[in-house]
Amino acid sequence: MASKTVFVKTFGCQMNVYDSERMSEALAAAGGGGYREVDTPDAADLIILNTCHIRDKAVEKVYSDLGRMREIKTERAARGERTVIAVAGCVAQAEGEEIMRRQPAVDIVVGPQSYHQLPDLVAASSNRSAHFPARFVETSFPEDDKFRLLPARTLTAREQPLPGSTHATTKTAFLTVQEGCDKFCTFCVVPYTRGAEYSRSVADIVTEARRLVARGVVEITLLGQNVNGYHGAGLDGAPASLARLLDAIAEIDGLERLRYTTSHPRDMSDDLIAAHRDQPKLMPFLHLPVQSGADRILAAMNRKHTADHYRSLVQRIRAARPDIALSTDIIVGFPGETEAEFRRTLDLVEETRFAMAFSFKYSPRPGTPAASLDGAIPDEVASERLTRLQGLLNAQAGAFNAGLIGRTVPVLFERQGRRDGQLMGRSPYLQVVTAPAGAAEIGRIVPVEITGSSPHQLTGVLAA
């Protein structure tokens, strides 16, 4: 039994979820008994906020949470219990010294490229080592490969089924294969918080995937800030494409499903498009952010593609896999966006027919080129445009989901639903599906006849 406890709160993207799992695993393997993960911060000897810098007001949300964590730290100190507070992730990378200045309760700030050092940093902080200050910031970009320095994937304490629980061990997993981005979109902080593009080797990724499958995982989602720009060393030593990596992982016995996210239109290669046709384990779902349908705005965003390039790409993808579900990201109200340019975005959405989408009002990120652009759009104008766009996107998602009524689809059940006797899972198209079923079906891929739909989920019954 681990002698200490850790609480991890994860903000933002799937890569942060993966990073939180890896931090928990590293801490569980640390010397002196390791750390056992708990569900509440008031029971934790170590509190980690793994932060995201992408969404609006992300930094202030972190400081708000840190205020609550400071109160917990004070209450535990009154009981003679020491608490270490660490801030990790992209806000940590971008705001390290400022976090220390604004919130004295924070002991450690560690960036996403340095979290393999977290066990040593926590030990130093806990032990008041003479070799480290009591509070410190680690936001460098080390030359060492953090993935090689992290322990092998294991079942973390958080993933272990509780005694008497009917929940099976998780059957889905994220696996980071690529980090960083060299595209430098003008609105995005990723190149500054995650660094230059780096791809892990095929051998290392396959080894990690095998460990995941060995512990019961049947679906793996490959992660990267620019995942289809993957170019890691192949088994033959030459750079491998994402398509080759997918094929290598697909050979693992027991693995049933593969996904990947997030992609850039400029890196959607011919062999990757062909993989959607030829690789049966690759699910018919693709998240491919377009951001805008207006070429002038795309150029101002430094997206390196045009609206027509995106349209042509979609045609090629659908020719290879006609039933593919497409998802996207769209920003409205980018500086200088005119009503006519916004209408071009609506036109592209009308033509493309997305099954799912994430849409946002533009909000400036300090230090990015777009933050200093003239032509800010009034909030009421941006809000009205977002409402129109989301109405169209919700209608498209609803139509896509309704098209599955009466069909039988394989559903990977992941957990109990909100109602007794109901399970929740995912279709091949990534839709949430709920159906009456027993707990024994958790972790299995089961045929489900779809009987109802909404823009956000499907309902069904187990097929006879």
Residue, then its C-alpha position, 0 to 999 in steps of 0.5 A: m500500500a502506498s504511504k502517500t496520496v496524490f490528487v490530480k485535476t486535469f484541464g483541457c485536452q486528451m494529451n493532458v489526460y495522458d500526461s496526468e496518467r503518466m505523472s500518476e504512474a511515475l509517482a506510484a513508482a517513486g521510492g519510499g512507497g510511492y503515491r496512491e491517487v485519491d478522488t478529493p484534494d483534502a485527502a491528498d499529500l500532493i495536489i497537482l493541477n495539470t493545466c491547459h492554456i487553450r480555452d478562454k480564461a484558462v489562467e484565471k480558472v487555475y488561480s481560482d482553483l489554487g485559492r481553494m487548494r491553498e485553503i486545503k493546505t492551510e487546514r491540513a497544516a493545522r492538523g499537522e499534515r504537510t501538503v505539496i501543491a504542484v502546477a503542471g501543463c501549459v499554463a505552468q510553462a507559460e506563466g511559471e514565475e507569475i504563478m509563484r508570485r501570485q500564489p505563495a501556496v504553490d511549491i512546484v511549477v513543472g512544464p509538460q516537457s519536464y514532468h518526468q522529473l516530478p517525483d524528484l521535485v516532490a521529494a526535494s520539496s517534501n524533504r526540504s533538501a539542501h540541493f533544491p529551494a523550497r519552491f522552484v520552477e522547472t519549465s525548461f525543454p530538456e534534451d533527454d527524452k522524457f518518455r524513456l525516463l518514465p516508468a513502464r505503463t502500469l495500472t495506476a491506483r486510480e484505474q484499479p477496480l475498487p473492492g466489490s465494484t462492478h466496474a471493469t478496468t478501463k478498456t480505452a487508453f490515450l497514447t502520446v506519439q507526437e508532441g509540439c508543433d511547428k505550424f505557428c498558427t497565430f492564435c495558438v500557444v502550443p509551439y511556445t508551451r509544448g515546443a518544436e515537433y517531436s515524434r517518438s519511435v515506432a518501437d517505443i510506441v508499439t512497446e507501450a501499446r503492447r503493455l496497454v493491451a496486455r492490461g486489457v485495453v482494446e481501444i487506443t487513441l494516438l495523440g499529438q498536437n499535430v499527430n498526422g505530422y508524425h515522423g518517428a523512427g520506423l522499425d527499419g530506422a527510416p522515418a515512418s508516417l502515421a499510417r505506417l505507425l497505425d499499421a504496426i500497432a494494428e498488428i497487436d493481438g487483442l487490440e480492436r480499435l484505433r483512433y488518432t487526434t488532432s490532425h492538420p489539413r496540410d499533413m493529411s497524406d495520401d497513405l493516411i487517407a488510404a489507411h482509412r480505407d484499408q486498415p480495419k482497426l482504424m475507426p471511421f472518425l476524423h477530427l480535422p480542424v478547418q478554423s475558418g472558411a475565409d481564405r484571408i482569415l486563414a492566411a491571418m491565422n497562418r493556417k497554411h491551407t485554403a478553404d478550397h484545399y480543405r474541401s478537396l481534402v474532404q472529397r478525397i477522404r470521403a472517396a476513400r471512406p464514404d461513411i467517415a464521420l468528420s469533426t472540426d474546430i472553428i473560431v469565429g470573431f477572429p480580428g478583422e473578420t467581416e460578416a461576408e467572411f463569416r458567411r464563407t465559414l457557414d458555406l463551408v460548413e453547409e457543404t462539408r456536413f460535420a458529424m461533430a464540431f467544437s466552435f469558439k469565439y476568438s480570445p487572445r492568448p498573451g504572447t501569440p501574434a494574433a493577440s496584437l492584431d487590430g480589428a477586434i470584433p465586438d463581443e456581441v457580434a462574435s457571440e451572435r455569429l457563434t450562435r448562428l454557427q452552432g445552430l447549423l453545427n448542431a443541426q448537422a450533428g443531429a442529422f448524422n446521428a438520426g441517420l443511424i436509427g434502425r442500424t446496428v452498430p458495434v459499441l464499446f461499453e466503457r462505464q455505467g450510465r446515469r440510470d440503473g441498468q444502463l451502460m454508456g459507450r462509444s460507437p465507431y463514429l465516436q458518438v456516445v451510446t447508451a443502452p440497457a445492459g448489465a455490468a458484465e458488458i463493460g469493456r466489451i464491444v457489443p452490437v447495439e440497435i440504435t432506436g433514438s438520437s439527439p445531436h449529442q448521443l444515441t440510444g439503443v438496445l442490445a441486438a438480438 
